[in-house]
Amino acid sequence: MSISANIAEAYGRNHSLDKIKFYYYARGSITETQSHLEYGSRVGYINQTDSEKLSYILDKLYNDLNKIVQSLK
């Protein structure tokens, strides 16, 4: 939820530097979520295949956010 909340917060900001700050927060939330996925996979809460699929989607989102940040700079 924090990923989407930070993206929404960034979108609602008027100044580019504010937008960038919240896109960076969203990136941090992505890596945090990937850490939770890794842990969940290790302890058996989620299977390895599903964890890898979700991590791939999160990697793509991370890269997309990088592109947005670069376009705002």
CHARMM internal coordinates of N, CA and C (Angstrom, degrees):
IC EDIT
DIST 1 N 1 CA 1.4460
DIST 1 CA 1 C 1.5252
ANGL 1 N 1 CA 1 C 111.12
DIST 1 C 2 N 1.3277
ANGL 1 CA 1 C 2 N 117.15
DIHE 1 N 1 CA 1 C 2 N -32.10
DIST 2 N 2 CA 1.4652
ANGL 1 C 2 N 2 CA 118.18
DIHE 1 CA 1 C 2 N 2 CA -177.42
DIST 2 CA 2 C 1.5205
ANGL 2 N 2 CA 2 C 111.41
DIHE 1 C 2 N 2 CA 2 C -69.07
DIST 2 C 3 N 1.3353
ANGL 2 CA 2 C 3 N 117.90
DIHE 2 N 2 CA 2 C 3 N -28.75
DIST 3 N 3 CA 1.4667
ANGL 2 C 3 N 3 CA 120.05
DIHE 2 CA 2 C 3 N 3 CA 178.23
DIST 3 CA 3 C 1.5275
ANGL 3 N 3 CA 3 C 109.49
DIHE 2 C 3 N 3 CA 3 C -61.94
DIST 3 C 4 N 1.3097
ANGL 3 CA 3 C 4 N 116.40
DIHE 3 N 3 CA 3 C 4 N -54.74
DIST 4 N 4 CA 1.4651
ANGL 3 C 4 N 4 CA 119.85
DIHE 3 CA 3 C 4 N 4 CA -177.63
DIST 4 CA 4 C 1.5243
ANGL 4 N 4 CA 4 C 111.96
DIHE 3 C 4 N 4 CA 4 C -66.66
DIST 4 C 5 N 1.3238
ANGL 4 CA 4 C 5 N 117.64
DIHE 4 N 4 CA 4 C 5 N -34.64
DIST 5 N 5 CA 1.4623
ANGL 4 C 5 N 5 CA 120.28
DIHE 4 CA 4 C 5 N 5 CA 178.66
DIST 5 CA 5 C 1.5275
ANGL 5 N 5 CA 5 C 110.85
DIHE 4 C 5 N 5 CA 5 C -64.54
DIST 5 C 6 N 1.3211
ANGL 5 CA 5 C 6 N 117.17
DIHE 5 N 5 CA 5 C 6 N -41.26
DIST 6 N 6 CA 1.4630
ANGL 5 C 6 N 6 CA 119.92
DIHE 5 CA 5 C 6 N 6 CA 179.24
DIST 6 CA 6 C 1.5221
ANGL 6 N 6 CA 6 C 112.10
DIHE 5 C 6 N 6 CA 6 C -70.03
DIST 6 C 7 N 1.3284
ANGL 6 CA 6 C 7 N 117.37
DIHE 6 N 6 CA 6 C 7 N -35.82
DIST 7 N 7 CA 1.4643
ANGL 6 C 7 N 7 CA 120.08
DIHE 6 CA 6 C 7 N 7 CA 175.64
DIST 7 CA 7 C 1.5283
ANGL 7 N 7 CA 7 C 109.93
DIHE 6 C 7 N 7 CA 7 C -64.93
DIST 7 C 8 N 1.3288
ANGL 7 CA 7 C 8 N 117.21
DIHE 7 N 7 CA 7 C 8 N -42.68
DIST 8 N 8 CA 1.4650
ANGL 7 C 8 N 8 CA 120.86
DIHE 7 CA 7 C 8 N 8 CA 177.78
DIST 8 CA 8 C 1.5229
ANGL 8 N 8 CA 8 C 110.82
DIHE 7 C 8 N 8 CA 8 C -63.04
DIST 8 C 9 N 1.3233
ANGL 8 CA 8 C 9 N 116.24
DIHE 8 N 8 CA 8 C 9 N -41.50
DIST 9 N 9 CA 1.4658
ANGL 8 C 9 N 9 CA 120.35
DIHE 8 CA 8 C 9 N 9 CA 178.22
DIST 9 CA 9 C 1.5245
ANGL 9 N 9 CA 9 C 110.50
DIHE 8 C 9 N 9 CA 9 C -61.96
DIST 9 C 10 N 1.3280
ANGL 9 CA 9 C 10 N 116.95
DIHE 9 N 9 CA 9 C 10 N -43.21
DIST 10 N 10 CA 1.4668
ANGL 9 C 10 N 10 CA 120.67
DIHE 9 CA 9 C 10 N 10 CA 178.49
DIST 10 CA 10 C 1.5207
ANGL 10 N 10 CA 10 C 111.01
DIHE 9 C 10 N 10 CA 10 C -61.49
DIST 10 C 11 N 1.3213
ANGL 10 CA 10 C 11 N 115.82
DIHE 10 N 10 CA 10 C 11 N -44.24
DIST 11 N 11 CA 1.4578
ANGL 10 C 11 N 11 CA 120.67
DIHE 10 CA 10 C 11 N 11 CA -178.76
DIST 11 CA 11 C 1.5292
ANGL 11 N 11 CA 11 C 111.25
DIHE 10 C 11 N 11 CA 11 C -60.42
DIST 11 C 12 N 1.3232
ANGL 11 CA 11 C 12 N 116.52
DIHE 11 N 11 CA 11 C 12 N -35.48
DIST 12 N 12 CA 1.4536
ANGL 11 C 12 N 12 CA 120.61
DIHE 11 CA 11 C 12 N 12 CA -177.18
DIST 12 CA 12 C 1.5174
ANGL 12 N 12 CA 12 C 115.13
DIHE 11 C 12 N 12 CA 12 C -80.45
DIST 12 C 13 N 1.3114
ANGL 12 CA 12 C 13 N 116.85
DIHE 12 N 12 CA 12 C 13 N -7.02
DIST 13 N 13 CA 1.4624
ANGL 12 C 13 N 13 CA 120.13
DIHE 12 CA 12 C 13 N 13 CA -179.32
DIST 13 CA 13 C 1.5211
ANGL 13 N 13 CA 13 C 110.85
DIHE 12 C 13 N 13 CA 13 C -82.79
DIST 13 C 14 N 1.3299
ANGL 13 CA 13 C 14 N 116.37
DIHE 13 N 13 CA 13 C 14 N 148.98
DIST 14 N 14 CA 1.4620
ANGL 13 C 14 N 14 CA 121.22
DIHE 13 CA 13 C 14 N 14 CA -178.60
DIST 14 CA 14 C 1.5187
ANGL 14 N 14 CA 14 C 113.08
DIHE 13 C 14 N 14 CA 14 C -90.56
DIST 14 C 15 N 1.3013
ANGL 14 CA 14 C 15 N 117.39
DIHE 14 N 14 CA 14 C 15 N -34.76
DIST 15 N 15 CA 1.4581
ANGL 14 C 15 N 15 CA 121.30
DIHE 14 CA 14 C 15 N 15 CA -174.66
DIST 15 CA 15 C 1.5256
ANGL 15 N 15 CA 15 C 110.14
DIHE 14 C 15 N 15 CA 15 C -93.63
DIST 15 C 16 N 1.3239
ANGL 15 CA 15 C 16 N 115.92
DIHE 15 N 15 CA 15 C 16 N 137.52
DIST 16 N 16 CA 1.4715
ANGL 15 C 16 N 16 CA 121.10
DIHE 15 CA 15 C 16 N 16 CA -177.78
DIST 16 CA 16 C 1.5139
ANGL 16 N 16 CA 16 C 113.02
DIHE 15 C 16 N 16 CA 16 C -56.65
DIST 16 C 17 N 1.3232
ANGL 16 CA 16 C 17 N 117.51
DIHE 16 N 16 CA 16 C 17 N -40.28
DIST 17 N 17 CA 1.4670
ANGL 16 C 17 N 17 CA 119.55
DIHE 16 CA 16 C 17 N 17 CA -179.06
DIST 17 CA 17 C 1.5211
ANGL 17 N 17 CA 17 C 111.62
DIHE 16 C 17 N 17 CA 17 C -65.59
DIST 17 C 18 N 1.3197
ANGL 17 CA 17 C 18 N 117.17
DIHE 17 N 17 CA 17 C 18 N -36.00
DIST 18 N 18 CA 1.4690
ANGL 17 C 18 N 18 CA 120.45
DIHE 17 CA 17 C 18 N 18 CA 174.93
DIST 18 CA 18 C 1.5296
ANGL 18 N 18 CA 18 C 110.50
DIHE 17 C 18 N 18 CA 18 C -65.94
DIST 18 C 19 N 1.3143
ANGL 18 CA 18 C 19 N 116.35
DIHE 18 N 18 CA 18 C 19 N -43.38
DIST 19 N 19 CA 1.4630
ANGL 18 C 19 N 19 CA 120.24
DIHE 18 CA 18 C 19 N 19 CA 178.33
DIST 19 CA 19 C 1.5246
ANGL 19 N 19 CA 19 C 110.34
DIHE 18 C 19 N 19 CA 19 C -58.24
DIST 19 C 20 N 1.3292
ANGL 19 CA 19 C 20 N 115.94
DIHE 19 N 19 CA 19 C 20 N -48.50
DIST 20 N 20 CA 1.4621
ANGL 19 C 20 N 20 CA 121.16
DIHE 19 CA 19 C 20 N 20 CA -178.39
DIST 20 CA 20 C 1.5251
ANGL 20 N 20 CA 20 C 110.78
DIHE 19 C 20 N 20 CA 20 C -58.35
DIST 20 C 21 N 1.3261
ANGL 20 CA 20 C 21 N 115.77
DIHE 20 N 20 CA 20 C 21 N -43.66
DIST 21 N 21 CA 1.4618
ANGL 20 C 21 N 21 CA 119.92
DIHE 20 CA 20 C 21 N 21 CA -179.29
DIST 21 CA 21 C 1.5282
ANGL 21 N 21 CA 21 C 111.16
DIHE 20 C 21 N 21 CA 21 C -56.59
DIST 21 C 22 N 1.3157
ANGL 21 CA 21 C 22 N 117.37
DIHE 21 N 21 CA 21 C 22 N -44.50
DIST 22 N 22 CA 1.4635
ANGL 21 C 22 N 22 CA 119.97
DIHE 21 CA 21 C 22 N 22 CA -178.32
DIST 22 CA 22 C 1.5290
ANGL 22 N 22 CA 22 C 112.18
DIHE 21 C 22 N 22 CA 22 C -75.52
DIST 22 C 23 N 1.3272
ANGL 22 CA 22 C 23 N 117.29
DIHE 22 N 22 CA 22 C 23 N -29.64
DIST 23 N 23 CA 1.4714
ANGL 22 C 23 N 23 CA 118.47
DIHE 22 CA 22 C 23 N 23 CA 173.04
DIST 23 CA 23 C 1.5221
ANGL 23 N 23 CA 23 C 109.93
DIHE 22 C 23 N 23 CA 23 C -65.95
DIST 23 C 24 N 1.3284
ANGL 23 CA 23 C 24 N 117.47
DIHE 23 N 23 CA 23 C 24 N -36.41
DIST 24 N 24 CA 1.4673
ANGL 23 C 24 N 24 CA 120.51
DIHE 23 CA 23 C 24 N 24 CA 175.04
DIST 24 CA 24 C 1.5337
ANGL 24 N 24 CA 24 C 110.97
DIHE 23 C 24 N 24 CA 24 C -65.07
DIST 24 C 25 N 1.3182
ANGL 24 CA 24 C 25 N 117.13
DIHE 24 N 24 CA 24 C 25 N -39.55
DIST 25 N 25 CA 1.4661
ANGL 24 C 25 N 25 CA 119.81
DIHE 24 CA 24 C 25 N 25 CA 176.06
DIST 25 CA 25 C 1.5290
ANGL 25 N 25 CA 25 C 110.18
DIHE 24 C 25 N 25 CA 25 C -60.75
DIST 25 C 26 N 1.3289
ANGL 25 CA 25 C 26 N 116.20
DIHE 25 N 25 CA 25 C 26 N -41.74
DIST 26 N 26 CA 1.4643
ANGL 25 C 26 N 26 CA 120.49
DIHE 25 CA 25 C 26 N 26 CA 178.97
DIST 26 CA 26 C 1.5311
ANGL 26 N 26 CA 26 C 110.33
DIHE 25 C 26 N 26 CA 26 C -62.21
DIST 26 C 27 N 1.3382
ANGL 26 CA 26 C 27 N 117.16
DIHE 26 N 26 CA 26 C 27 N -40.57
DIST 27 N 27 CA 1.4669
ANGL 26 C 27 N 27 CA 120.16
DIHE 26 CA 26 C 27 N 27 CA 177.28
DIST 27 CA 27 C 1.5211
ANGL 27 N 27 CA 27 C 110.68
DIHE 26 C 27 N 27 CA 27 C -60.89
DIST 27 C 28 N 1.3230
ANGL 27 CA 27 C 28 N 116.64
DIHE 27 N 27 CA 27 C 28 N -41.99
DIST 28 N 28 CA 1.4608
ANGL 27 C 28 N 28 CA 120.00
DIHE 27 CA 27 C 28 N 28 CA 176.89
DIST 28 CA 28 C 1.5158
ANGL 28 N 28 CA 28 C 111.78
DIHE 27 C 28 N 28 CA 28 C -61.55
DIST 28 C 29 N 1.3171
ANGL 28 CA 28 C 29 N 116.66
DIHE 28 N 28 CA 28 C 29 N -38.46
DIST 29 N 29 CA 1.4593
ANGL 28 C 29 N 29 CA 120.45
DIHE 28 CA 28 C 29 N 29 CA 177.78
DIST 29 CA 29 C 1.5245
ANGL 29 N 29 CA 29 C 111.29
DIHE 28 C 29 N 29 CA 29 C -67.21
DIST 29 C 30 N 1.3201
ANGL 29 CA 29 C 30 N 116.85
DIHE 29 N 29 CA 29 C 30 N -32.33
DIST 30 N 30 CA 1.4611
ANGL 29 C 30 N 30 CA 120.49
DIHE 29 CA 29 C 30 N 30 CA 176.44
DIST 30 CA 30 C 1.5197
ANGL 30 N 30 CA 30 C 110.23
DIHE 29 C 30 N 30 CA 30 C -63.58
DIST 30 C 31 N 1.3239
ANGL 30 CA 30 C 31 N 116.94
DIHE 30 N 30 CA 30 C 31 N -48.42
DIST 31 N 31 CA 1.4659
ANGL 30 C 31 N 31 CA 119.12
DIHE 30 CA 30 C 31 N 31 CA -178.75
DIST 31 CA 31 C 1.5250
ANGL 31 N 31 CA 31 C 110.91
DIHE 30 C 31 N 31 CA 31 C -66.58
DIST 31 C 32 N 1.3298
ANGL 31 CA 31 C 32 N 116.88
DIHE 31 N 31 CA 31 C 32 N -32.98
DIST 32 N 32 CA 1.4589
ANGL 31 C 32 N 32 CA 120.14
DIHE 31 CA 31 C 32 N 32 CA 175.91
DIST 32 CA 32 C 1.5270
ANGL 32 N 32 CA 32 C 110.50
DIHE 31 C 32 N 32 CA 32 C -64.53
DIST 32 C 33 N 1.3216
ANGL 32 CA 32 C 33 N 116.33
DIHE 32 N 32 CA 32 C 33 N -43.03
DIST 33 N 33 CA 1.4606
ANGL 32 C 33 N 33 CA 121.11
DIHE 32 CA 32 C 33 N 33 CA 178.56
DIST 33 CA 33 C 1.5239
ANGL 33 N 33 CA 33 C 110.93
DIHE 32 C 33 N 33 CA 33 C -63.75
DIST 33 C 34 N 1.3215
ANGL 33 CA 33 C 34 N 116.98
DIHE 33 N 33 CA 33 C 34 N -39.81
DIST 34 N 34 CA 1.4646
ANGL 33 C 34 N 34 CA 120.19
DIHE 33 CA 33 C 34 N 34 CA 177.82
DIST 34 CA 34 C 1.5283
ANGL 34 N 34 CA 34 C 110.56
DIHE 33 C 34 N 34 CA 34 C -63.47
DIST 34 C 35 N 1.3080
ANGL 34 CA 34 C 35 N 116.75
DIHE 34 N 34 CA 34 C 35 N -36.28
DIST 35 N 35 CA 1.4588
ANGL 34 C 35 N 35 CA 120.45
DIHE 34 CA 34 C 35 N 35 CA 176.61
DIST 35 CA 35 C 1.5275
ANGL 35 N 35 CA 35 C 110.44
DIHE 34 C 35 N 35 CA 35 C -64.05
DIST 35 C 36 N 1.3202
ANGL 35 CA 35 C 36 N 116.91
DIHE 35 N 35 CA 35 C 36 N -42.41
DIST 36 N 36 CA 1.4674
ANGL 35 C 36 N 36 CA 120.90
DIHE 35 CA 35 C 36 N 36 CA 177.55
DIST 36 CA 36 C 1.5279
ANGL 36 N 36 CA 36 C 110.80
DIHE 35 C 36 N 36 CA 36 C -63.55
DIST 36 C 37 N 1.3280
ANGL 36 CA 36 C 37 N 116.60
DIHE 36 N 36 CA 36 C 37 N -39.90
DIST 37 N 37 CA 1.4634
ANGL 36 C 37 N 37 CA 120.23
DIHE 36 CA 36 C 37 N 37 CA 177.40
DIST 37 CA 37 C 1.5254
ANGL 37 N 37 CA 37 C 111.21
DIHE 36 C 37 N 37 CA 37 C -61.84
DIST 37 C 38 N 1.3197
ANGL 37 CA 37 C 38 N 115.96
DIHE 37 N 37 CA 37 C 38 N -43.80
DIST 38 N 38 CA 1.4644
ANGL 37 C 38 N 38 CA 120.73
DIHE 37 CA 37 C 38 N 38 CA 179.65
DIST 38 CA 38 C 1.5289
ANGL 38 N 38 CA 38 C 110.42
DIHE 37 C 38 N 38 CA 38 C -61.04
DIST 38 C 39 N 1.3114
ANGL 38 CA 38 C 39 N 116.16
DIHE 38 N 38 CA 38 C 39 N -45.59
DIST 39 N 39 CA 1.4565
ANGL 38 C 39 N 39 CA 120.11
DIHE 38 CA 38 C 39 N 39 CA 178.54
DIST 39 CA 39 C 1.5306
ANGL 39 N 39 CA 39 C 110.41
DIHE 38 C 39 N 39 CA 39 C -63.07
DIST 39 C 40 N 1.3446
ANGL 39 CA 39 C 40 N 115.85
DIHE 39 N 39 CA 39 C 40 N -46.72
DIST 40 N 40 CA 1.4623
ANGL 39 C 40 N 40 CA 120.14
DIHE 39 CA 39 C 40 N 40 CA -179.61
DIST 40 CA 40 C 1.5199
ANGL 40 N 40 CA 40 C 112.34
DIHE 39 C 40 N 40 CA 40 C -59.38
DIST 40 C 41 N 1.3045
ANGL 40 CA 40 C 41 N 116.01
DIHE 40 N 40 CA 40 C 41 N -35.66
DIST 41 N 41 CA 1.4595
ANGL 40 C 41 N 41 CA 120.43
DIHE 40 CA 40 C 41 N 41 CA 177.76
DIST 41 CA 41 C 1.5291
ANGL 41 N 41 CA 41 C 111.09
DIHE 40 C 41 N 41 CA 41 C -69.67
DIST 41 C 42 N 1.3146
ANGL 41 CA 41 C 42 N 116.15
DIHE 41 N 41 CA 41 C 42 N -41.93
DIST 42 N 42 CA 1.4701
ANGL 41 C 42 N 42 CA 120.08
DIHE 41 CA 41 C 42 N 42 CA -179.09
DIST 42 CA 42 C 1.5200
ANGL 42 N 42 CA 42 C 113.20
DIHE 41 C 42 N 42 CA 42 C -64.05
DIST 42 C 43 N 1.3150
ANGL 42 CA 42 C 43 N 116.69
DIHE 42 N 42 CA 42 C 43 N -35.84
DIST 43 N 43 CA 1.4677
ANGL 42 C 43 N 43 CA 119.44
DIHE 42 CA 42 C 43 N 43 CA -177.53
DIST 43 CA 43 C 1.5275
ANGL 43 N 43 CA 43 C 112.78
DIHE 42 C 43 N 43 CA 43 C -96.23
DIST 43 C 44 N 1.3321
ANGL 43 CA 43 C 44 N 117.04
DIHE 43 N 43 CA 43 C 44 N 1.61
DIST 44 N 44 CA 1.4486
ANGL 43 C 44 N 44 CA 120.71
DIHE 43 CA 43 C 44 N 44 CA 173.74
DIST 44 CA 44 C 1.5199
ANGL 44 N 44 CA 44 C 116.02
DIHE 43 C 44 N 44 CA 44 C 89.41
DIST 44 C 45 N 1.3324
ANGL 44 CA 44 C 45 N 118.56
DIHE 44 N 44 CA 44 C 45 N 12.35
DIST 45 N 45 CA 1.4611
ANGL 44 C 45 N 45 CA 120.23
DIHE 44 CA 44 C 45 N 45 CA 176.77
DIST 45 CA 45 C 1.5228
ANGL 45 N 45 CA 45 C 111.38
DIHE 44 C 45 N 45 CA 45 C -72.69
DIST 45 C 46 N 1.3313
ANGL 45 CA 45 C 46 N 116.68
DIHE 45 N 45 CA 45 C 46 N -28.48
DIST 46 N 46 CA 1.4595
ANGL 45 C 46 N 46 CA 122.41
DIHE 45 CA 45 C 46 N 46 CA -179.51
DIST 46 CA 46 C 1.5249
ANGL 46 N 46 CA 46 C 107.21
DIHE 45 C 46 N 46 CA 46 C -140.46
DIST 46 C 47 N 1.3195
ANGL 46 CA 46 C 47 N 116.91
DIHE 46 N 46 CA 46 C 47 N 144.20
DIST 47 N 47 CA 1.4627
ANGL 46 C 47 N 47 CA 117.84
DIHE 46 CA 46 C 47 N 47 CA -178.80
DIST 47 CA 47 C 1.5316
ANGL 47 N 47 CA 47 C 110.32
DIHE 46 C 47 N 47 CA 47 C -76.55
DIST 47 C 48 N 1.3061
ANGL 47 CA 47 C 48 N 115.42
DIHE 47 N 47 CA 47 C 48 N 157.96
DIST 48 N 48 CA 1.4589
ANGL 47 C 48 N 48 CA 122.92
DIHE 47 CA 47 C 48 N 48 CA -174.52
DIST 48 CA 48 C 1.5267
ANGL 48 N 48 CA 48 C 112.14
DIHE 47 C 48 N 48 CA 48 C -59.18
DIST 48 C 49 N 1.3170
ANGL 48 CA 48 C 49 N 117.13
DIHE 48 N 48 CA 48 C 49 N -41.56
DIST 49 N 49 CA 1.4662
ANGL 48 C 49 N 49 CA 120.97
DIHE 48 CA 48 C 49 N 49 CA -178.33
DIST 49 CA 49 C 1.5190
ANGL 49 N 49 CA 49 C 111.40
DIHE 48 C 49 N 49 CA 49 C -62.66
DIST 49 C 50 N 1.3225
ANGL 49 CA 49 C 50 N 116.93
DIHE 49 N 49 CA 49 C 50 N -47.49
DIST 50 N 50 CA 1.4638
ANGL 49 C 50 N 50 CA 120.24
DIHE 49 CA 49 C 50 N 50 CA 179.03
DIST 50 CA 50 C 1.5190
ANGL 50 N 50 CA 50 C 111.18
DIHE 49 C 50 N 50 CA 50 C -64.53
DIST 50 C 51 N 1.3102
ANGL 50 CA 50 C 51 N 116.97
DIHE 50 N 50 CA 50 C 51 N -40.04
DIST 51 N 51 CA 1.4534
ANGL 50 C 51 N 51 CA 121.37
DIHE 50 CA 50 C 51 N 51 CA 178.02
DIST 51 CA 51 C 1.5201
ANGL 51 N 51 CA 51 C 111.05
DIHE 50 C 51 N 51 CA 51 C -60.25
DIST 51 C 52 N 1.3277
ANGL 51 CA 51 C 52 N 116.72
DIHE 51 N 51 CA 51 C 52 N -43.79
DIST 52 N 52 CA 1.4637
ANGL 51 C 52 N 52 CA 120.72
DIHE 51 CA 51 C 52 N 52 CA 179.70
DIST 52 CA 52 C 1.5253
ANGL 52 N 52 CA 52 C 111.68
DIHE 51 C 52 N 52 CA 52 C -66.43
DIST 52 C 53 N 1.3333
ANGL 52 CA 52 C 53 N 117.20
DIHE 52 N 52 CA 52 C 53 N -38.94
DIST 53 N 53 CA 1.4630
ANGL 52 C 53 N 53 CA 120.63
DIHE 52 CA 52 C 53 N 53 CA 177.68
DIST 53 CA 53 C 1.5285
ANGL 53 N 53 CA 53 C 111.09
DIHE 52 C 53 N 53 CA 53 C -62.53
DIST 53 C 54 N 1.3199
ANGL 53 CA 53 C 54 N 115.64
DIHE 53 N 53 CA 53 C 54 N -46.07
DIST 54 N 54 CA 1.4594
ANGL 53 C 54 N 54 CA 119.77
DIHE 53 CA 53 C 54 N 54 CA 179.89
DIST 54 CA 54 C 1.5250
ANGL 54 N 54 CA 54 C 111.22
DIHE 53 C 54 N 54 CA 54 C -66.11
DIST 54 C 55 N 1.3136
ANGL 54 CA 54 C 55 N 116.60
DIHE 54 N 54 CA 54 C 55 N -39.01
DIST 55 N 55 CA 1.4625
ANGL 54 C 55 N 55 CA 120.27
DIHE 54 CA 54 C 55 N 55 CA 178.83
DIST 55 CA 55 C 1.5310
ANGL 55 N 55 CA 55 C 110.57
DIHE 54 C 55 N 55 CA 55 C -64.33
DIST 55 C 56 N 1.3248
ANGL 55 CA 55 C 56 N 117.25
DIHE 55 N 55 CA 55 C 56 N -37.59
DIST 56 N 56 CA 1.4639
ANGL 55 C 56 N 56 CA 121.49
DIHE 55 CA 55 C 56 N 56 CA 177.16
DIST 56 CA 56 C 1.5334
ANGL 56 N 56 CA 56 C 110.35
DIHE 55 C 56 N 56 CA 56 C -61.71
DIST 56 C 57 N 1.3309
ANGL 56 CA 56 C 57 N 116.68
DIHE 56 N 56 CA 56 C 57 N -44.52
DIST 57 N 57 CA 1.4637
ANGL 56 C 57 N 57 CA 121.23
DIHE 56 CA 56 C 57 N 57 CA 178.39
DIST 57 CA 57 C 1.5275
ANGL 57 N 57 CA 57 C 110.22
DIHE 56 C 57 N 57 CA 57 C -62.29
DIST 57 C 58 N 1.3241
ANGL 57 CA 57 C 58 N 116.25
DIHE 57 N 57 CA 57 C 58 N -42.01
DIST 58 N 58 CA 1.4636
ANGL 57 C 58 N 58 CA 120.09
DIHE 57 CA 57 C 58 N 58 CA 179.06
DIST 58 CA 58 C 1.5298
ANGL 58 N 58 CA 58 C 111.32
DIHE 57 C 58 N 58 CA 58 C -66.23
DIST 58 C 59 N 1.3284
ANGL 58 CA 58 C 59 N 117.58
DIHE 58 N 58 CA 58 C 59 N -37.14
DIST 59 N 59 CA 1.4734
ANGL 58 C 59 N 59 CA 120.78
DIHE 58 CA 58 C 59 N 59 CA 175.42
DIST 59 CA 59 C 1.5248
ANGL 59 N 59 CA 59 C 110.61
DIHE 58 C 59 N 59 CA 59 C -60.63
DIST 59 C 60 N 1.3259
ANGL 59 CA 59 C 60 N 115.91
DIHE 59 N 59 CA 59 C 60 N -42.79
DIST 60 N 60 CA 1.4660
ANGL 59 C 60 N 60 CA 119.74
DIHE 59 CA 59 C 60 N 60 CA 179.09
DIST 60 CA 60 C 1.5256
ANGL 60 N 60 CA 60 C 110.48
DIHE 59 C 60 N 60 CA 60 C -63.84
DIST 60 C 61 N 1.3022
ANGL 60 CA 60 C 61 N 117.33
DIHE 60 N 60 CA 60 C 61 N -43.58
DIST 61 N 61 CA 1.4601
ANGL 60 C 61 N 61 CA 120.89
DIHE 60 CA 60 C 61 N 61 CA 178.05
DIST 61 CA 61 C 1.5225
ANGL 61 N 61 CA 61 C 110.79
DIHE 60 C 61 N 61 CA 61 C -62.06
DIST 61 C 62 N 1.3270
ANGL 61 CA 61 C 62 N 116.91
DIHE 61 N 61 CA 61 C 62 N -41.46
DIST 62 N 62 CA 1.4713
ANGL 61 C 62 N 62 CA 121.78
DIHE 61 CA 61 C 62 N 62 CA 177.81
DIST 62 CA 62 C 1.5254
ANGL 62 N 62 CA 62 C 109.79
DIHE 61 C 62 N 62 CA 62 C -57.96
DIST 62 C 63 N 1.3265
ANGL 62 CA 62 C 63 N 116.16
DIHE 62 N 62 CA 62 C 63 N -46.50
DIST 63 N 63 CA 1.4648
ANGL 62 C 63 N 63 CA 120.28
DIHE 62 CA 62 C 63 N 63 CA 179.56
DIST 63 CA 63 C 1.5242
ANGL 63 N 63 CA 63 C 112.00
DIHE 62 C 63 N 63 CA 63 C -66.09
DIST 63 C 64 N 1.3222
ANGL 63 CA 63 C 64 N 117.09
DIHE 63 N 63 CA 63 C 64 N -37.90
DIST 64 N 64 CA 1.4619
ANGL 63 C 64 N 64 CA 120.64
DIHE 63 CA 63 C 64 N 64 CA 177.01
DIST 64 CA 64 C 1.5285
ANGL 64 N 64 CA 64 C 110.94
DIHE 63 C 64 N 64 CA 64 C -63.65
DIST 64 C 65 N 1.3193
ANGL 64 CA 64 C 65 N 116.74
DIHE 64 N 64 CA 64 C 65 N -40.12
DIST 65 N 65 CA 1.4642
ANGL 64 C 65 N 65 CA 119.79
DIHE 64 CA 64 C 65 N 65 CA 177.23
DIST 65 CA 65 C 1.5241
ANGL 65 N 65 CA 65 C 110.64
DIHE 64 C 65 N 65 CA 65 C -64.65
DIST 65 C 66 N 1.3252
ANGL 65 CA 65 C 66 N 117.43
DIHE 65 N 65 CA 65 C 66 N -37.79
DIST 66 N 66 CA 1.4657
ANGL 65 C 66 N 66 CA 120.38
DIHE 65 CA 65 C 66 N 66 CA 176.17
DIST 66 CA 66 C 1.5243
ANGL 66 N 66 CA 66 C 110.88
DIHE 65 C 66 N 66 CA 66 C -59.39
DIST 66 C 67 N 1.3250
ANGL 66 CA 66 C 67 N 116.86
DIHE 66 N 66 CA 66 C 67 N -41.05
DIST 67 N 67 CA 1.4623
ANGL 66 C 67 N 67 CA 121.12
DIHE 66 CA 66 C 67 N 67 CA 178.89
DIST 67 CA 67 C 1.5242
ANGL 67 N 67 CA 67 C 111.12
DIHE 66 C 67 N 67 CA 67 C -64.21
DIST 67 C 68 N 1.3276
ANGL 67 CA 67 C 68 N 115.74
DIHE 67 N 67 CA 67 C 68 N -40.97
DIST 68 N 68 CA 1.4699
ANGL 67 C 68 N 68 CA 119.59
DIHE 67 CA 67 C 68 N 68 CA 178.59
DIST 68 CA 68 C 1.5266
ANGL 68 N 68 CA 68 C 109.84
DIHE 67 C 68 N 68 CA 68 C -63.23
DIST 68 C 69 N 1.3221
ANGL 68 CA 68 C 69 N 116.23
DIHE 68 N 68 CA 68 C 69 N -46.08
DIST 69 N 69 CA 1.4684
ANGL 68 C 69 N 69 CA 120.15
DIHE 68 CA 68 C 69 N 69 CA -179.84
DIST 69 CA 69 C 1.5321
ANGL 69 N 69 CA 69 C 110.29
DIHE 68 C 69 N 69 CA 69 C -60.11
DIST 69 C 70 N 1.3220
ANGL 69 CA 69 C 70 N 116.78
DIHE 69 N 69 CA 69 C 70 N -44.87
DIST 70 N 70 CA 1.4611
ANGL 69 C 70 N 70 CA 119.76
DIHE 69 CA 69 C 70 N 70 CA 179.31
DIST 70 CA 70 C 1.5190
ANGL 70 N 70 CA 70 C 112.16
DIHE 69 C 70 N 70 CA 70 C -61.21
DIST 70 C 71 N 1.3205
ANGL 70 CA 70 C 71 N 116.87
DIHE 70 N 70 CA 70 C 71 N -36.56
DIST 71 N 71 CA 1.4620
ANGL 70 C 71 N 71 CA 119.63
DIHE 70 CA 70 C 71 N 71 CA 179.88
DIST 71 CA 71 C 1.5303
ANGL 71 N 71 CA 71 C 111.67
DIHE 70 C 71 N 71 CA 71 C -71.19
DIST 71 C 72 N 1.3215
ANGL 71 CA 71 C 72 N 116.89
DIHE 71 N 71 CA 71 C 72 N -24.13
DIST 72 N 72 CA 1.4704
ANGL 71 C 72 N 72 CA 120.56
DIHE 71 CA 71 C 72 N 72 CA 179.65
DIST 72 CA 72 C 1.5277
ANGL 72 N 72 CA 72 C 112.53
DIHE 71 C 72 N 72 CA 72 C -85.44
DIST 72 C 73 N 1.3140
ANGL 72 CA 72 C 73 N 116.46
DIHE 72 N 72 CA 72 C 73 N -19.37
DIST 73 N 73 CA 1.4701
ANGL 72 C 73 N 73 CA 119.64
DIHE 72 CA 72 C 73 N 73 CA -178.10
DIST 73 CA 73 C 1.5194
ANGL 73 N 73 CA 73 C 111.43
DIHE 72 C 73 N 73 CA 73 C -76.39
END
COOR INIT
IC SEED 1 N 1 CA 1 C
IC BUILD
